[in-house]
Amino acid sequence: MADTPWLTIVGLGEDGPDGLPSASRAALDRAEIIAGAPRHLALLPDVGAERLVWPVPFADGIAQLLAYRGRRVVMLASGDPFWFGAGSTVVRHLERGEWVALPVAGTFSLAASRLGWALEAVACLGLHAAPLERLRPHLAPRARALVLLRDGAALAALAGWLEGLGFGNTVLHVLERLGGPNERHRSTTAQGFGLSDVAHPVAVGLEVAGPGPVLPCAAGLPDDLFAHDGQITKRPIRALTMSALAPRAGELLWDIGAGAGSIGIEWLLAHPANRAIGFEADPTRAARARDNALALGVDRLQIALGRVPEALAGHPLPDVVFIGGGLSAALLDHLWSVLCPGTRVVANAVTLGSEALLGDAQARRGGTLMRAEISHAAPIGRHMGWRAAWPVMQWSVEI
């Protein structure tokens, strides 16, 4: 580990050096190289250091920065470099003693202070290089969110997307160049959006309104939120299954027989740090699962195309496994040969053959069996009666 940090990551606001604390100013004065985006570099006076214009895409600048290891380098970033900023990307390539960070107030803090919003009660999302759909789980009447966007075109796309979902009444507080002499605030609605001169950097505060469909916070989303061909774990059984899977923050799920992706999607919605890999043999269903995940705001669902158990090879081992399709004795034997002790496994069965497999597996490997029978009221002539769905057997076990 390095004894003295050679890299100082300096958070810079739109007010340039005037808004910097003394430690940041001193780092700039000592620097041999100052790296940053053209917008950041233009805010600085000539301090005599060599300037490195950070390239696009951002990843291309990492090697250039590392080539200066051992010299006195300042990297400029917006506001707080570790809140949807560049800092976390850069330090993955460094040892802890090689760098020090000096943040200033970030855009989220500035935006909340301008709007008078309690920052801890507001969803904060950086969507510079991420799909707008990541905002989807946060769309509910009276909800508030602060979103960072690339430019005015992205803001126009956001307004159109909100209107298309039924949230056209959402108020958009457009906050441009926060913290600098050219700061500007304007408000409009998504359906009335017509701004054509939005200046970068731009943040937008959303006050969500409109009759669009809201994603419930509890497990068991409505089936009609998913595109599917019938190959989907239906809502009541999905709620029971999610309870059995018992997601914990940061865990990885293997969703075997992903179908429409509903289990993997609900797993990811349970916590932003959760990860999921869906295994699906049918290309059409695999593509549909990806589309469903994007539409519901969890584009991080990974889909592996292929048949199990062969398709499982090469993927990181999970904390939890769900088997909704492809159940076989060979699959269970393979899982028990590769999974780590403590891994939780949940399997659902509908057919007599798969039920027999689960009954044998429970006798050999332990765990618990449950059988769920769901009926829905349906017309019988002029009257109403109960129409039973296929019963589902569920096996839950910890390896």
N, C-alpha and C positions, 0 to 999 in steps of 0.2 A: 504494500500500500504506500502511496506517495506521502511524503512528510508534509509537503506544502501544496495546497491546491494551485494548479496552474490555470484552471478555468474558473472564471467568475461569471455566473449567469445573472445578468442585471435585468430586473423588471423595469420597463420604461412605459410611461404614459404619454398621452397626446400632448402634455405640457412640456415634454422633453426634459432637459437637465434641470429646469426650474423645480420640477416636482420630485427630484431625487434626494434621498438622504445623503449625509456626508460620506458614509461608507461606499455608496455606489459612485459618487463623484470621485472619490479617491481611487477606486478601481479603474475608472476610465482614465484618470490622469496617469496611472502607472502602466496602462496597457500598451503592449507592443502591437497587438492585433485586435481589432474590434470587428466582430462578425454580426451580421444582422440582415433583415430584409431591407430593401431600398427605402421603404417608408420609415423604418426606425433610424437608419443611418442618416436620413435627411433631417432628422430632428436634432442632430448633434452638431456643434461647431467643430471646426478643424482642431483636433487635439494632438495631431502629429503622429498618431498611430496608423499602421497599415490597415486598410479596410477590406473586409471580405464580404462581398455581396452574396447572401445565402441564395442558392439556386432553387428552382422549382422543377420537379417535386422536392419536398423538404428532405427526404431520405438521401438525396444525392449530395447534400452538404456535410453529412456525418464524416465521411472519409477525409474531406478537406479540413474539417475542424481537427480531427485526430492527428493529422499530419503536423499540427503545431504543438503537439504535446511537449511540455517542458518549457515553453515560452509563456509570457504573461498574456493571456487571452481573455477578452470579455466577449460574451455572447449576449446579444440584446434579445429580449422577448417581451411580449405584451404583458403589462401589469404583473399578475402572479403567474410565474412560469410553470407552476405545478397544478393549476386548475384549468383543465382543457388547454394547456399551454405546451410549449416545445420542450420544457425542461425534462419531463419524464421520458420523452423519447431519446434525448441526448444521453442522459445519465445511465441508461441501460448499457452503454458501451464503455463505462468508466468505473473505476473503483471508487469507493466512498470518499477516500481522502484526496481525490483528484479535483474535486469541484466544491464550490460554495455558491449559494444562491442568495440574492438580495432582492426580494419582491417589493413591489409597491401595491397600492390598492388596485385590484383587478376590475375588469369590466362589470362583473356581476355585482360587486360591492358598490361601484359607482352607480350602476343602473338602479339598484334597490334604494340607494340614498336619494336619487332624483325622484323616484316614484313614491317614496315613503312606505315601501314594502318591507316586511320582516323577512330577511334573507333566508332564515332557517325554515320558513313556511312556504318557500317558493321552489318549484322545480327549476334546476339550472342545467341547460344542455348546450354543448358546443357542437354545432352542426356545420362547421366550415367544410368538412370533407366527409360528412355522414348523411345518410338519407333523412329526409324530413319525417319519415314514418317513425323514427325513434321517439317522436313527440306523442305518438298515438296513445300509449297507456295513460298519458297525463290529461287527455281531453275529457273534461267533465265540466258542466256548468258551475261557474263561480271559482273554478281552479285558476291559479296564476302560474305563469312560467316565464323565465328569462332565457332567451335563446340568442346565441351568437351565430351570425350568418356571414357568408363570404362577401356578398355585395347586394346591390339593389335588385338584380335579377333573381337572386335566391329569395329575397323578401317577397317579390311578386309571386314567385312559385309557391311560397308558403301560404300567402293569402288565397290563391286559387285552390290549393289543396284543402285548406280549411273549409272553404265554401263548398267544395265538392263533397266533403264528408258531412255536411249539414251544420257546420259551425261558422257560418258566414257572419253571424252577429258578433263574433269575437272582436274585442277592441285590441288594436295593435298600437302600442306606444313605441314609435320609432325613435331610437336614441343613436345619434350619429356623432362620431369623434368625441366620445365622452372624455372629460377631463382636460380638454385643450381649448384654445381660443376660438376654434371654429365649431364648438359643440352646438348641437341643434336637437330640439325635441319636437315631434309632431305626432298626432294621434289620428287614427282612422279606424274603419272596420275592415274585416277581411273582404266582405262583399262590396265594399265601397272603395277598395284600394285603387289608387291611380297615381301614386308617386313615381316620378320618372327621373328624379335627380338625387337619389339616395347616395350619400357619401360613405366610403369605407374608412375606418371600421364601423360596423353597424351592429347594434344589439336591439332586440325587440322584446318588450314586455307584453305578454298576452293575458288578457282577462277573458277567459273562455266563456262563450255563450252560444246557444243554439240548440236545436232538437236532435243533433246527430247522435248516433249510437255510442254509448259509453261502455268501456270495458269494465266489468265488475272487478272488485279487488279480491273476491273470494274465488276459490277453485271451482271449475265447472262453468266455463264460458258457454253462452248459447251456441248451439251447433251451427246456426246460420251465419256466424262470424267466420266460419271456415269454408272454403271451397273444397268439395270432396265428391267422390263417386260412390259413397256409401261405406267406404273403408275408413271408418273413423270410430274412435271410442266415444260413444254418446255421452251427453252431458252428465246424467246422474252417475254412470259408471266411472266417468272421468274424474268426477269429484271424489268418489271413493278411492280411486286409484291414486290420485294426488295425495290424499290423506295417508295412504299406505306407503307411498314413496317418501313422504316426509322431507321435502327439500330443506336443506340448510345452506346458509350463505357460502358461496364459493365452491360448491360441489359440482362435479361433472357427472352427467347422466348419459348412459347409452340407451337410446330408444330403439329397440330392435323391432323391425316391422313398422316403420314410422307412419305409413299411410298418408293421411293429410297433415301429419306433423303436430296434431293437437296436444299430445302429451308433452313433447319437447318444448312447444311454445309456452304452455302453461308453466312448465318447469322454469323456463327463462324469465317469465313474468313474475315468478315468486320472489326473485332477488336479482338486482343488476349484476352481481358478481358470479351468478351461476352460469354454467356452460353445458352445452348439450350437443351430442352427435347422434343424428338419426340414421339408421341403416335401413335402406329400402331397395328392393330388387327391381321394382318397376320404374322405368325412367319417367313416365308421365306422372306417377304419384310423387316421385322424388322432386320433380320440378314444381309440382303443385304445393308440396310442403314448403319449399323455399319461398314461393310467392306468398303463402299464408303467413309465414314468419315475418317477411318484410312488411306486409300489410298491417300486421298487429304490433309492429314496433320492435321486434327482436330479430334483427337481421343477422345476429351472431349465431343463429342456428346453423350448424354444419351438417350437411347431408352427404353420406357415403353411399354410393350406388354399388350394389352387389348383393350376392346371397351370403347369408351367414351359415356356418361360422367363418368362412374364408374371408369375408369382407371386414371382419374385426381386426385382422392383422395390421400392425403398424400404427394403430391408434393408441393414444394414452389411456391407461387403465382407468376405469371409472370409480366413483364412489357408490353409485347406484345404477342398477340395470332394470329396465322395464322391457318385458317381452310381450308385445301385443300381436305379433305375427311371426311366422317362421319357427314356431315351437317344435322341438324334436328332442329325442333322447341324446342325439349326437351333440346338439347345441348345448344342452345342460352339462354334459360331460366336459365339453370344451371350456365352458365358463368356469367350472369348478377346477379345471387344470391351470387356468391363467389368472383368475381374479385373486386379489389380495384378501386376507382375513379381515373381516369387518365390513366387506362390501355388502350392501343391501340389494336383494333381488325381489322383484315383484313380477308375477306372470298372470295374465288373464287367459281363460280358456272358455270356448263356447261349444265346440263339438265334443261328442262322446269320446273320440280318440284323444283329444288334447286334455280333456278332463281326467282320463285314465292316466295319462302321462304325469299330470300334476299330483294325482293321488299317489302314484308310485314314488315320485320325487319327494313328496312330503314324508312318506314312510321311511325313505332312505336317508334323507338329509334334514329332516326336522322342519321347523317353521309352522305357520298356521294356514289353515284353509278356510275360506269364506265363500258362500254361494249367495249371490244377489239376484233377486227376481223382482223386476220392475214392471208395473202395469200402469197404463194410461187410460183415462176415461175416453170412450169413443161411442159413436152412435150405434145402436142396434135397433134398426127400424126406426120407430118413433121414440124410442127410449135410449138411455145411456147405460153402458156396461163397461167392464174392465177388459182391455185388450193387453195381453201379456207380451212383453218383449222376450227375446231369447235370454234364458238365465245365464249368468256369467259366474264361473268359478275363479277365485283369486287365491293365489299362493304367495305368501310373504315369508321371506327367510333372510337371515344374515349368515354369510359364509364364515 
